[in-house]
Structures are given as structure tokens and as C-alpha cells.
């Protein structure tokens, strides 16, 4: 691939991504060590014990909230947790069981390098992805979901229904074409707004489900719940097969779901 050529648009995108990665790496490298942070806290009059507690809470749960804006609301969810236990094949089986129990449905499982992944994509709705990566004697759990397509689709349908209904009403009430169109436009806005109110309620339920999943997986890793309480069978749910492949010739091992 050394002779591969890129056009101007591709070059621009590649350079933009490279610049963002470089900037992100520089930000990650900058910072303070734990001892430097404790010393700084002591200088400004903060109890070092409080800093230790804050560090622990930060490592356990890094949550990225979604925007509450009505118009620009993001129908997405992202959650990252640091769990004080390394992931294993057996523990991953229990994780997948719990994901399926809470979320419902079957997703695609895979293993890319040392990272375990579970992904579910629903056409015209969105996706949910859960990944766990071992790090030293800990594990990094990431839960991400996006339902932007469903929000746009439902908003479009709501606008069409509102426009059609109010256009019919306007044709009955007004003779002027401008007033008919204005009435139809108001109906489109009303239909879109109605779909937005429904979506906010729907997304609230989704967030509660995903937060519950985060808490349950945390309890599972910390041993506060057992595999028996998950309702799992004695037969393993998945089996990691080193000879299988995922993606387009990636050559990585992929777990298989038992039938």
C-alpha cells in the first residue's frame, strides 16, 4: 500500500484526523503525577485524603452527560468505568448474559486483540456497543449508544404528518394559497415538536436502562452479584475460537454464540 494515492479531499481529511490525534496525545501527556497533585492540594489548603477519594471516584466512573437542549439534543449515551478486576473469558460470558438480560436481543460478539466487544445494531433505530479492555490488573468498560438516526427519522415522519394534516385544514379554512402553506408549515413544526417530546421520554427510558447496565456490570466485576443470580445456564454462552475471523480479513479471534 506504499504507492497508494489520495485525492485532495482525502488528503484534507487525513491531515485533519492526524492533527486531532496529535493534539489529543499532547493533552494526555501533559498533567501531574499523583504525588504532584497531592502536593498542589496541600499548598492550596485541600486535605490530601479528599484528593485520594476524588481520584478513586474519578477512576471508577467517568461519565459523559448528553446535552439537555430541546433542539440540539443528542440522542446518544457514553459511559466509561474503571473496574478493579481483569476481564477473563469466563467473566465475559457472564457480562454478555447480563447485557442480553437487560437490553434484550442478541448482539454480535468479537474479540479484537485483548478487547472484548458486544454490539447490537437495529436498522432505522441505532446501535449499542459494550467493550471491555484489560489494563494492568484492571479493566476499562465502555458503553456507547446512539439513536440519532431514529430521532431524525421520527422527526421527519412527525413533520410530514403535521404538514399534511394542517394543509388539509388550511384548505378548508383559507382561500389564499399563502395562508394554506403557512398553515401547513405550522403543522410541520407542531408534528416535529410532538415527535421530539416523545423522543425525550423514550431516550430517558433508554438512559435508565443503560445506567442500570453500568451498575450491574460493576456489581458483577466486584463480586456483589453472582453468576447464578444472572440466570445463566451451566453451558457457556459463548466460546472464543482462535481460528475464527472477524471483519474483512482481520485475522483476529472472534467469539461464537452457541445455538
N, C-alpha and C positions, 0 to 999 in steps of 0.2 A: 504493500500500500504506500510505499515511499514516493511513487510517481503520481499519486492521486492529485487531481486538480480541483480547485474550488473557484466558484464564480464570486463576483463582488459581494452579493448578498450573503453567501455562505461565509465568506471571509469576515464580514462585518459581525455576523452572529458569533463566530468562533472567537474573535478578539474580545467581544463583549463578555462572553462567558469566562474566558481566561482572565480578564481584568477583575471580574467579580470574585472568582476563586482566589486570585492573588490577594485581593483586599480582605476577603474573609480569613485567609490564612494569617495575614499580618495582624488582624484583630485578635485571633486566637492566641498568637504568640505573645502579644502584649498583655501585661497583667502583673499580679503579685502572687508570691507564694503564700502558703498558709501562715508561715511564721511572720512574713512581712505584713500580711493583713492583720494578724493579731497585734503586732507591734503598733501599727497605724491606729487600730481601735483603742489601744491603751493610751496613745498620745492624745486622742480626742475625747477621752473620758468614757469609753464604752467598755463594759465588762467583757473580758475575753471569753467567758463562759457563754455569753449571749451570742458572740460571733460563732463559736463552735456549734451551738444549737442551730443558728441560721444556716451555716454551711451544710449541716446534716439535712435540714428540711429542703434546702435547695437541691441537694444531690438526689434526694428521694423522689422529688416531684417537681418537674419543670413543666408548667402548663402554659400554653399559648392560647389566650382567650380569643373568641371570634368577635367581629365587630357588631355592635348593637344597632347600627344605623338602619333605619327602615328602608331607605332607597338602595344603599350600597351594602346592605347586609351580606356577609359572607356565609354561605351555607356549607361551611367546612368545619372540621374539627381536627386538632392536632394535640397530642399529649405525649410527653416523654418522661419516663421514670427510670431511676437507677435502682436496681434491685440487688440486695446483698447476697446473691447466690448465683453461681454459674448455671447456665442453661445446659440441659442434657437431653438426649433422645427421649428418655422416659418422661421427663418433665414436660417436654414439648408435646407429647401425646396428650397429657392432661390439659395443657394450655389450649390445644385445638378443640378438645372436648368441651371445655368451658366456653370458648368462643362460639362454637356451634349452639351450645345450650342457650346462651344469652342473646346472640344475634339472630339465630335461626338460619337455616340453609347451609349448603355445603360450599366451601371455597376451594381455591387452588392452593396447595401447599408446595413449598420448594425450599431448597437449601442452597444458598449462594455463598460459597466459601464457608465461613463459620456462622453466617447469619441465617436464622430460621425465619421463613416468611409464610404468611397466610393472607390470601387476597380473594375478595369476592367482588365481582363486577356485575351490576344489573343494568341491562340495556334501558336507556331512557331515564335512568334514575341516578346512578353514580357508582362509587366504589368505596370499599372499606379495606384497609391494609393494616396488618399487625406484623411487626418484625421484632425479633429478639436477637441481640448480638452480644456474645460473651466478651467481657472486658476485665482482664486480670481475674479476680475472684468474684466479680460482679457480673451483672447483665444489664444491658440498656434496652428497655422496652419502648417501642414507638407505636402509637396508634394514630392513624391518619384516615380521614374520610372526607369525601367531597360529594355534594349533591347539587352542584351548580347547574348541571345540565337539566336536572329535574325542575329546579327553580325557574330557569329560563323557559323551559317547555310549558310549565303550568302557567307562568305569567303570560306567555303568548296566547295560550288557549283561552285564558280568562279575558284577555283584551279582545280577542276575536268575538267571543260570545257576547261581551258587553257592547261592542260596537254594533254587532248585528241586531241585538235586541233593542238598543236605543235608536238605531237608524229606522227600524220599523215604527217605533213610537213617534219619532220625529216626522216621518212621512205622513202620519195620521194627524199630527198637531200643526205642522207648518207647511206652507206652500213654497216658501223660498228655499232654494237648494242650499244656500249658505247655512241657514238655520238647521237643515237636516244633517249636514256634515258636522256642524258644531255639536249637535245632539249626539251623533254617532261617536265623535271624539271624546265627549264627556263619558259616554258609556264604556269606551275602551279603557279610559283611565279608571273608571269605577270597577270594571272587571279585573284589571291588573291589580288594583289595590285589594280587592277581595281575595284574590289568589295569594297576595303577599301576607295577609293576616292568617290565612290557613297555613301557609308555609312556615311562618314563625312558630305557630303552635306545633306543627309537625316536627320541625327541627328541634324544638325544646324537648320533645319526647325522645328524639334520636340522641341528643346530648346526654340526657339522663341515662339512656341505655349504655352509651359509650363510657360515661363516667363510672357506671356500675361495673362495666367490664374491667376498667382500670383497677378498681378497688378489689375485685375478685381475683384478678391475676396477681396483684400484690399480696393478697392473703395466701394465695396458693404458693407463691415463692417463699414466703416467710413461715409456711407451715401452719398457718392459722386455720386452714381448711385442708381436708384430706381428699385423696382421690376418690374414696368411697362416697363422699358427700356430693361429688360431681355427677354421680350416676353413671360412671364409666363401666364398661364391661371388662371382664378379665382378659379378653382378646385385645391386643394393641390396636388402636385406631389407625395408626399409620406405620409404615415400615420404610425406613430410609434405605434406598437401593443405590449403592455407589456406582453401579453400572448404567443407571438411567441418566437422561439428559433433560435439561430444561432450556426453554428459549430456542433460539435459532443456532443450534450447534455450539452451545456454550460449553458443553463438556462438564458442567457441574452436576453434582448429585442432586436428585430430586426425590422427595418422599412420595410414596404411593398410598392412596386411600384404599383401605380394604373394602371390598364389596359386602 
